[in-house]
Amino acid sequence: MARKQHTGFVSRAQWRLFWASKKLRRYAHDKAVATPGGPVVRYRRLPGRKGVRRR
């Protein structure tokens, strides 16, 4: 049976959370690879946070 394909990170905040959390770290590499962009620009092209900007 085929496994579900990973979806990429949606924000830098999510990226940091996954790499910092011991429980989520096992999924972090696969999500990073699934994030659009080349190996150098993946993190840089993400928004700081997902959602509406509040003042």
C-alpha positions as a printed NumPy array, in Angstrom:
array([[ 0.   ,  0.   ,  0.   ],
       [ 1.347,  3.412, -0.967],
       [ 2.123,  5.986,  1.709],
       [ 0.624,  9.463,  1.696],
       [ 2.853, 12.081,  0.117],
       [ 4.101, 14.813,  2.444],
       [ 2.993, 18.412,  2.021],
       [ 5.602, 21.142,  2.312],
       [ 5.956, 23.726,  5.046],
       [ 3.621, 26.739,  4.833],
       [ 5.649, 29.181,  6.962],
       [ 8.994, 29.721,  8.658],
       [ 7.273, 29.432, 12.026],
       [ 6.048, 25.94 , 11.14 ],
       [ 9.534, 25.016,  9.868],
       [11.127, 26.072, 13.176],
       [ 8.464, 24.269, 15.229],
       [ 8.976, 20.962, 13.404],
       [12.776, 21.059, 13.703],
       [12.687, 22.145, 17.374],
       [10.102, 19.643, 18.605],
       [11.409, 16.171, 19.351],
       [ 8.057, 14.574, 18.487],
       [ 7.707, 16.374, 15.14 ],
       [11.349, 16.131, 14.038],
       [10.791, 12.715, 12.461],
       [ 8.52 , 14.39 ,  9.862],
       [10.591, 17.559,  9.387],
       [13.001, 16.259,  6.742],
       [10.243, 14.868,  4.513],
       [ 8.258, 18.11 ,  4.803],
       [11.364, 20.154,  3.999],
       [12.02 , 18.122,  0.85 ],
       [ 8.361, 18.513, -0.19 ],
       [ 8.55 , 22.31 ,  0.166],
       [ 8.778, 23.996, -3.271],
       [12.076, 25.603, -4.224],
       [15.685, 24.564, -4.453],
       [17.693, 23.241, -1.508],
       [19.106, 26.686, -0.657],
       [15.998, 28.854, -1.059],
       [13.299, 26.633,  0.476],
       [13.353, 28.305,  3.895],
       [13.906, 31.825,  2.548],
       [10.908, 31.77 ,  0.202],
       [ 8.436, 30.934,  2.989],
       [ 6.423, 33.686,  4.711],
       [ 7.232, 34.389,  8.356],
       [ 3.763, 33.308,  9.425],
       [ 0.699, 31.993,  7.633],
       [-2.515, 33.968,  7.802],
       [-3.718, 37.545,  7.881],
       [-1.268, 40.148,  9.114],
       [-2.626, 41.844, 12.239],
       [-1.466, 45.153, 13.682]])
